[in-house]
Amino acid sequence: MTRHLIRVTLLLALGAMPASAQFSALPGVVHLRAEDAADIAVVQVRNEGARPLQLRLYLSDYDQAEDGAYLFHEPGTARGTCQGRISFFPDNALLEPGQRQEIQVRIEPGAGACWSLLFIESAPEGTGQVRVANRIGVRVLNAPASLPSDGGLAEVRASQSDSVRVEMLFRNTGPAPVELHGTLEIRDLAGTAVVSAQVGPLGVLPAHSRRFTTTLPALPPGDYLAVPVLDFGAEWLAAGQALLTVRRR
């Protein structure tokens, strides 16, 4: 008997998908606010390839490590699961090239935040003993408006070798998932920004920390301040700073 190995390539949807992807799913993160009443959102799936595509949809629980790596679990087994409250329709689709399909995602009312992954997976393709399937994970986050966001930057470190590297650690101390986005500026000691970069979006689950690094172009010798300012849905912004000294080589 011939055994076939199915290799699954995972793409976590964060916006536009790579040009080589067989299909796309937007938005990559679904934000819902079911508390006293159900809440519904729509995910648009599109066949980006030149051939018909068979897709199946299913749920997974997940957790995240400090570096952002995803840890997958069976539905209903992880803390914060939406199992029992989440449903979606349809659970499969056959899409012609360029065709779109709306996927309706629904969260039933209930207390507290929850989070799950909606996987969209293509049928395996290829010949021989190795066949390849692609899947996209759409994060579904339910955070009722009554739940406050809380947290902040616990560490900011800056260094330069071939480029400037600013490492940040954000701690989510609130009861709901948050999405980080903002800016990082490198300022001279007079307060003038000399270079800047966008940060995020990055998801952080409740009672979790997220460590991440932003890289910027190398700077001439001198003293600078690295100043990140991040929005995470609270009534205030998370900010910090770190001294960066660039010495002559």
C-alpha positions in Angstrom: 0.0 0.0 0.0 1.4 3.4 -1.0 1.3 6.1 1.7 0.9 9.7 0.8 2.4 12.5 2.9 0.3 15.6 3.0 2.3 18.7 3.8 0.2 21.6 5.1 1.6 25.2 4.7 0.1 27.6 7.3 -0.4 31.3 6.6 -1.8 33.4 9.4 -3.8 36.1 7.7 -2.7 39.6 8.7 -3.9 41.5 5.7 -2.8 41.0 2.1 -1.6 37.5 1.4 1.6 36.6 -0.5 1.3 36.6 -4.3 2.0 32.9 -4.4 -1.0 32.1 -2.1 -3.7 29.9 -3.6 -6.4 31.9 -1.8 -6.9 34.8 0.5 -9.0 35.6 3.5 -9.9 39.1 4.7 -9.9 40.4 7.3 -7.2 38.4 9.0 -8.4 39.3 12.4 -12.1 39.3 13.3 -13.1 41.6 16.2 -16.4 40.8 17.8 -18.1 42.2 21.0 -20.8 39.7 21.9 -21.9 40.1 25.5 -25.6 40.7 26.0 -26.4 39.8 22.3 -24.8 37.8 19.6 -22.3 39.5 17.2 -21.6 38.6 13.6 -18.8 39.3 11.2 -18.0 38.2 7.6 -14.7 36.8 6.3 -14.2 37.1 2.5 -12.4 34.2 0.9 -11.2 34.5 -2.7 -9.6 32.0 -5.0 -6.4 33.7 -6.2 -5.3 30.8 -8.4 -6.0 29.7 -12.0 -7.8 26.5 -11.1 -11.0 25.6 -9.1 -10.2 25.3 -5.4 -11.9 23.1 -2.8 -11.8 24.5 0.7 -12.9 23.2 4.1 -13.2 25.2 7.3 -12.8 24.2 10.9 -12.0 25.7 14.3 -9.0 25.4 16.6 -8.1 26.8 20.0 -4.7 28.6 20.3 -2.2 30.1 22.7 0.8 32.2 21.9 4.4 32.1 23.2 6.2 35.3 24.2 7.9 35.5 20.8 4.5 35.3 19.1 4.7 31.7 18.0 1.3 30.0 17.8 0.4 26.9 19.8 -2.6 25.0 18.5 -5.1 23.0 20.6 -8.3 21.0 20.0 -11.4 23.1 20.3 -12.7 23.5 23.8 -9.4 22.5 25.5 -7.5 25.8 25.9 -8.1 28.8 28.2 -10.2 31.4 26.6 -11.8 29.1 24.0 -14.8 30.3 22.1 -16.1 26.7 21.9 -19.8 26.5 22.6 -20.3 30.2 21.6 -18.7 30.3 18.1 -20.3 29.1 14.8 -19.6 29.7 11.1 -21.3 29.1 7.8 -20.6 27.5 5.3 -18.0 24.9 6.4 -16.8 24.2 2.9 -16.7 25.9 -0.5 -15.8 25.2 -4.1 -14.4 28.3 -5.7 -13.7 28.9 -9.4 -10.7 31.2 -10.2 -11.4 34.7 -9.0 -14.6 33.7 -7.2 -15.3 34.9 -3.7 -17.2 33.3 -0.8 -18.6 35.0 2.3 -18.0 33.1 5.5 -20.3 34.3 8.3 -18.8 34.0 11.8 -21.1 34.3 14.8 -20.4 34.6 18.6 -23.2 33.9 21.0 -23.7 36.2 24.0 -21.9 35.4 27.2 -19.6 36.8 29.9 -16.0 37.3 29.3 -13.6 37.4 26.4 -12.8 34.5 24.2 -10.5 33.7 21.2 -10.3 31.0 18.5 -8.8 30.3 15.1 -10.9 29.7 12.0 -8.8 27.6 9.7 -9.5 27.6 5.9 -7.7 24.8 4.2 -7.3 23.8 0.6 -7.6 20.2 -0.7 -4.2 18.6 -1.1 -2.6 19.0 -4.5 0.3 17.4 -6.3 1.4 14.0 -7.5 3.5 11.3 -6.1 3.9 10.5 -2.4 4.0 14.2 -1.2 0.9 16.3 -1.7 0.7 19.9 -0.5 -2.2 21.8 1.1 -2.4 25.4 2.2 -4.3 26.8 5.1 -5.0 30.2 6.5 -5.7 30.9 10.1 -8.1 33.8 10.8 -8.0 34.9 14.4 -11.5 35.4 15.9 -11.4 37.7 19.0 -14.4 38.4 21.2 -13.8 41.3 23.6 -17.0 42.9 25.0 -16.9 46.7 25.2 -17.4 46.4 29.0 -14.0 44.8 29.4 -11.2 47.3 29.9 -7.8 47.1 28.2 -4.8 47.3 30.5 -1.1 46.8 30.1 2.1 48.5 29.1 5.6 48.3 27.8 7.7 46.6 30.5 11.1 46.8 28.6 12.6 48.8 25.8 16.2 48.0 24.7 18.1 49.6 21.8 21.4 48.6 20.1 23.2 49.0 16.8 25.5 46.7 14.8 24.8 46.7 11.1 21.4 48.3 11.8 19.4 49.7 14.8 17.5 47.0 16.7 14.9 48.0 19.3 13.5 45.2 21.4 10.3 45.7 23.2 8.3 43.7 25.8 4.6 44.4 26.2 2.5 42.9 29.0 -1.2 42.5 28.7 -2.6 42.7 32.2 -6.2 43.2 31.2 -9.0 40.6 30.7 -9.3 40.9 26.9 -7.0 40.3 23.9 -5.4 43.5 22.5 -3.9 44.5 19.2 -0.7 46.6 19.3 0.0 49.2 16.7 1.9 52.4 16.7 5.2 54.0 15.9 8.9 53.8 17.0 11.0 57.0 16.7 14.7 57.4 17.1 15.3 60.9 18.4 18.4 62.9 19.0 18.8 64.3 22.5 17.3 67.6 21.4 14.0 65.6 20.8 14.1 65.7 17.0 13.1 62.5 15.3 15.8 61.3 12.9 14.2 58.0 11.8 10.9 56.2 12.5 9.1 52.9 11.7 5.6 51.5 12.1 5.1 48.8 14.8 2.4 46.1 14.5 -0.3 45.1 14.3 0.6 42.5 16.9 -1.8 40.4 19.0 -1.4 39.8 22.7 -3.7 37.6 24.7 -4.8 38.3 28.3 -2.1 37.5 31.0 0.5 37.2 28.2 3.6 39.1 27.3 4.8 39.7 23.7 8.5 40.4 22.9 9.2 41.8 19.5 12.0 43.6 17.6 11.9 46.5 15.2 14.8 47.1 12.9 15.8 50.6 11.5 18.7 51.9 9.3 22.0 52.4 11.0 22.8 55.8 12.4 26.0 57.9 12.6 27.9 58.1 15.9 26.1 59.9 18.7 23.5 59.6 21.5 19.9 58.9 20.7 16.6 57.9 22.4 14.4 55.1 21.1 10.8 56.1 21.8 8.0 53.6 21.0 4.4 54.8 21.4 1.7 52.0 21.0 -2.0 52.1 20.9 -3.6 48.9 22.4 -7.2 50.0 22.8 -7.0 51.6 26.3 -7.7 55.1 27.2 -4.0 55.8 27.2 -1.0 54.9 25.0 1.8 52.5 26.0 5.1 54.4 25.8 8.7 53.9 26.8 12.3 54.9 25.9 15.8 53.6 25.8 19.1 55.3 25.4 21.1 54.3 22.3 24.8 55.2 22.0 26.4 54.7 18.6 30.2 54.7 18.9 32.8 55.3 16.1 34.3 52.1 14.8 
